[in-house]
Amino acid sequence: MTPHQRRMRELEASRRLQGDLQGLIDAHPGAVPSVAVAEAFERCGSLLPTESDLLHELERLAQGLRRRSAAHIGEESIRRVIGTLRERSDKLGRMIEAREAKLRQKR
């Protein structure tokens, strides 16, 4: 897999995770079950190649959630995660668009 293909998959997984997390907030206002968040991380991570840094980060977070004693995560904490993912996705999206524009110019 090329670095560009990896970045495209990371962007797709990040956007899907944002949607999944928002869906969890909508389904469980106030507090989201930790296990459900861990499952969302694992589900979106399964879309990524093994060399992806995002995959390793999602795996680490999912494992941490499964080990913690708290059964729920506050909605505000999930919203912060969504915000961070959105910022990273926007940055990655701009980088991908710039690269694709350069490639189009070469054609």
C-alpha positions in Angstrom: 0.0 0.0 0.0 1.3 3.4 -0.9 1.5 6.2 1.7 -1.2 8.0 -0.2 -3.5 5.0 -0.1 -2.8 4.7 3.7 -3.6 8.3 4.3 -6.9 8.0 2.3 -7.9 5.0 4.5 -7.0 6.9 7.6 -9.1 9.8 6.5 -12.0 7.5 5.8 -11.7 5.7 9.1 -11.4 8.9 11.0 -14.5 10.3 9.5 -16.4 7.1 10.1 -15.3 7.1 13.7 -16.5 10.7 14.1 -19.9 9.6 12.9 -20.0 6.5 15.1 -19.1 8.5 18.2 -21.7 11.1 17.4 -24.2 8.3 17.0 -23.3 6.9 20.4 -23.8 10.3 22.0 -27.2 10.6 20.3 -28.2 7.1 21.5 -26.8 7.7 25.1 -27.1 11.4 26.0 -25.1 12.3 29.0 -22.9 9.3 29.3 -21.8 6.7 26.7 -20.9 3.1 27.7 -17.1 2.6 27.6 -17.4 -0.7 25.9 -19.4 0.9 23.0 -16.7 3.5 22.5 -14.0 0.8 22.6 -15.9 -1.2 20.0 -16.2 1.9 17.8 -12.4 2.4 17.9 -11.8 -1.2 17.0 -14.4 -1.2 14.2 -12.9 1.8 12.6 -9.4 0.6 13.2 -10.1 -2.6 11.3 -10.3 -0.5 8.1 -6.7 0.5 8.5 -3.4 -1.2 7.3 -1.1 -2.6 10.0 1.5 0.2 9.4 -1.0 2.9 10.2 -0.2 5.1 13.3 -3.9 5.8 13.7 -4.6 2.0 13.9 -2.1 1.7 16.8 -3.5 4.7 18.5 -7.1 3.4 18.3 -6.0 0.0 19.5 -4.3 1.5 22.5 -7.3 3.6 23.3 -9.7 0.7 23.0 -7.5 -1.5 25.3 -7.4 1.3 27.8 -11.2 1.7 27.8 -11.7 -2.0 28.3 -9.4 -2.0 31.3 -10.8 1.0 33.0 -13.2 0.6 35.9 -15.7 3.3 34.8 -18.6 1.9 32.8 -19.4 5.1 31.1 -17.7 8.1 29.5 -19.1 11.6 29.8 -20.6 13.1 26.6 -18.3 16.1 26.8 -15.2 13.8 26.7 -16.5 12.1 23.6 -17.2 15.5 22.0 -13.6 16.5 22.7 -12.4 13.3 20.9 -14.7 14.1 18.0 -13.2 17.6 17.8 -9.7 16.3 17.8 -10.5 13.8 15.1 -12.2 16.5 13.1 -9.1 18.8 13.3 -6.8 15.9 12.2 -9.2 14.9 9.4 -9.4 18.4 8.1 -5.6 18.7 8.1 -5.1 15.4 6.5 -7.9 16.2 3.9 -6.1 19.4 3.0 -2.8 17.6 2.6 -4.4 14.9 0.4 -6.2 17.5 -1.8 -2.9 19.4 -2.2 -1.1 16.3 -3.3 -3.9 15.3 -5.7 -3.8 18.8 -7.2 -0.1 18.5 -7.9 -0.6 15.1 -9.5 -3.4 16.5 -11.7 -1.0 19.3 -12.9 1.6 16.7 -13.9 -0.9 14.8 -16.1 
